[in-house]
Amino acid sequence: MSRMTQIIIALAAVVVLGGLIFLMTWDIPAPSEPVTKTLNNDRFPS
């Protein structure tokens, strides 16, 4: 492998690991308003 390929692979690995760590530590807020949806009874077999 050439030196440039090794650098690109190392940078890609750092970006992926950084993204994974960010997603694991990010405290995603819950939805602030409730979601309601009315389902039509014709969609369900009786």
Summary of the structure (lengths in Angstrom):
residues: 46
radius of gyration: 22.8
end to end distance: 63.5
largest distance: 65.9
contacts: 52
relative contact order: 0.08
helix: 57%
strand: 0%
